[in-house]
Amino acid sequence: MRYSIALAFACLPLFAQEKPPADVDTALRARIAKFYQAFVDGKFRLADQMVAEESKDYFFEMEKTRYISFEQTEPIAYSDNFTKAKVNTTIAAERRVARMGVIVMKQPMISYWKIENGQWNWYRFREKYVDTPFGRAVVPDETDVELHRKVSNFKKVSPEELMSRVKVSGTVVALSSFQPAAGAVTVSNDMPGQVTVEVNFAPMEGLKITVDKKTLGNGESAKVSFDYTPPNTIPKGTIIANIVVQPLNQIFPITLTFATPRPARDGDTNH
């Protein structure tokens, strides 16, 4: 955390937060939308038309993936008298994961833009640190063999291994059809970066589901509580509540069961 804060302050002279001229801001946003829409449409040659000249070889050689959607994230950080900008965008794309098939993953993406020949163009900006969905990664110097080794090892981490670093303590929560009941599971994050937690479920009278901490850093956990006060004593069927963890778009289904009253047996007496 201290490194992140220090680096954020260090970058202030380069990407200062100032209000840009309206026409400059509008023109940049239009180019950003056109650039990322080309990735959605799979028209990478069109995207290449919005790449700065010195970055065209890099753009040509880099791996390109079609996106499902994109969303610009505020704010845009301008610099150099509003001729350069650092932009945050969230993209959604399909990824194939063993045993899970194809899933849609959302991830933040940072891009850099500058005005060239009167137009905003995407360009490759080299900085010592870059943000990834899994934390802050180091861009090593060409001569730093040790850092190259570490980055190489990081690239070898499989999607399955990354996804296994978020765990939920259980898959079933037992409640009651006829009396108030409560249960809980714990979500633990062992990813190097932050994750967010939310729960999707069909509304049910008397059912309340809460998450005590929706943003988890490395080593942190959240308690997901299930509280149910039945409006009547009619037996209820099981339902599914999905715990969704971003940015990996992981879904952990939790089965909610509802106990029914024990049938009276011969010989039972009330005292």
Secondary structure, DSSP 8 states (H G I E B T S, - for coil): -HHHHHHHHHTTTTS------HHHHHHHHHHHHHHHHHHHHT-HHHHHTTB-GGGHHHHHHS-----SEEEEEEEEEEETTTTEEEEEEEEEEEEEETTTEEEEEEEEEEEEEEEETTEEEEE----SEEEETTEEEE---TT-HHHHHHHHHHHT--HHHHHTTEEES-SEEEEESSS-EEEEEEEEE-SSS-EEEEEE----TTEEEEES-SEE-TT-EEEEEEEE--SS-S----EEEEEEEETTTEEEEEEEEEE------TT----
